[in-house]
Amino acid sequence: MQHILDILGWVLSNIILLITIFIFTAYFLLAVFSAVTLRVYLRKNSYVDYNSIILSPLTPSVSVIAPAFNESRTIVENVRALLSLYYNNFEVIVVNDGSTDDSFNKIMQAYDLEKVNYFFDYRIPCQRIRGVYKSKNRSFYNLIVIDKINGGKADALNAGINVSHNQLICSIDVDSIMEPDALLKMVKPFLEETDKKVIGAGGVVRIANSSDIQGGQIKKVNLPRKFLARVQVLEYTRAFLMGRMAWARLDGLLLISGALGLFDRETVIKCGGYSIETVGEDMELVVRMRRYMSDNGEKYKVTYIPDPLCWTEVPSSLKVLGRQRNRWTRGTAETLLKHKKIFFGRKYGIFGLLGYPYWFFFEWLAPIIEFFALLFFLFYVIFSTPNWPFVILLFTFVYTFAVSLSIWAVLFEEMTYHKYERKRDVLKLIGTAFFEPFFFHPLTVAWAIKGNWDYLRGKKAWGKMDREGFKDSSAGKSEKPEKVLPGKESERETS
């Protein structure tokens, strides 16, 4: 028995060492490639005049689609922020997905909405649309509100796509905050590319917990006060600046965040819209669009904008965060297995040969391998004597690399966009990096295991995502929705 355990321990140790070196080599190369690509992007964009996009007759029209379900606390301010986006040809489509609170009544009162006869076709299946509403006030001519039977976020987005008529669609969470020039920066690749058709563009999503919000806009970026939110700042920084930047440049990007994405409308419709059969509809749509274009022999491109374009609230409680990560795991598994034909498919190029395998092994299987390796290690400790010097050396190597990667991401963000102006915020973030491997990473592994188990059990529910909500420093104490007047709107835009 002891002899067998020793052999298994030796084999496992070497396998873990090889996997660790392989994973860290991949992370290191992605980080370096992202850094080089980002520097090139910043240097190139320093000469761009975005006002020329506003004036260009070739600028595509955009429909911003924001699904809303029980968003009563912030719906009026968030819609106001969307209407003030700096773009010349866009409409805002708010989809009330069968809210059970007074979200719909608040937006009706604030914007003087009335039901109108509006022509649209159910090109994508969705729950019945009960009515389309527009404002009596011509100042809000580009606001459309849809009232429909509840069907979930994907179904609400499909309803918005059916009602929209513009060339591009921008999907956004109604409780997210877009930068005023976000559309200008995301549209730019659609105008620049001549040899390939751009079918999608994503941007950096940042965390707004504890930040100063006024009138639905970020006035001052603060580091989240709670540790759980701060550690997610590290996650998002690594994922967006050091992951997606590289994969977009390599043409292997599989995911555009559901919080903010810009897509070619006709391509989305041809692919069948957002899937209501998965909890990872954002990732599944991008993969299905890419597969559709490759299968039909069309040249295409999925781009990524490294600028911070969108701000969102992240869960600050373990319960809610666990539900979110459970859903992410299930969505990843559903998407990867549904489109397994892409795996090492040569006709899909880098997307099939590198992008898909990376997500399969690193994003999906890695937590499972780590979990079972830990179980075997505990079993080995109980029934035998491990090589402790090797264990300590490996742990030190893993911990040092993980912390170094996080610190590099923080410092690189500070050298580029410098959103955290106070030095103590940066130091707090670096300090958080030292604690993340001990207190947060084990939880992410546990949530991934639970998510995979729920996937095998056939669980489809999203899980309730309770939010604290942004605290608007300019908001009054009254619960009655403030009626939005044209003078107030234009005044806020020029402030």
Buried (B, 14 or more C-beta within 10 A) or exposed (E): EEEEBBEBBEEBBEEBBEBBEEBBEBBBEBBEBBBEBBEEBBEEBEEEEEEEBBEEEEBBBBBBBBBBBBBBBBBBBBBBBBBBBBBEBBBBBBBBBBBEEBBBBBBBBBBBBEEEEEEBEEBBEBBEBEBBBBBEBEBBEBBBBBBBEEBBBBBBBBBBBBBBEBBBBBBBBBBBBBBEBBBBBBBBBBBEBEEBBBBBBBBBBBBBBBBBBBBBBBEEBBBBEBBBBBBBBBBBBBBBBBBBBBBBBBBBBBBBBBBBBBBBBEBBBBBBBBBBEBBBBBBBBBBBBBBBBBEEEEEBBBBBBBBBBBBBBBBBEEEBBBBBBBBBBBBBBBBBEBBEEBBEBEEBBEBBBBBBBBBBBBBBBBBBBBBEBEEBBEEBEEEBEBEEEBBEEBEEBBBEBBBBBBBBBBEBBBEBBEBBEEEEBBEBBBEBBEEBBEEBBEBBBBBBBBBBEBBEEEBBEBBEEEBBEBEBEEBEEEEEBBEBEEEEBEEBBEE
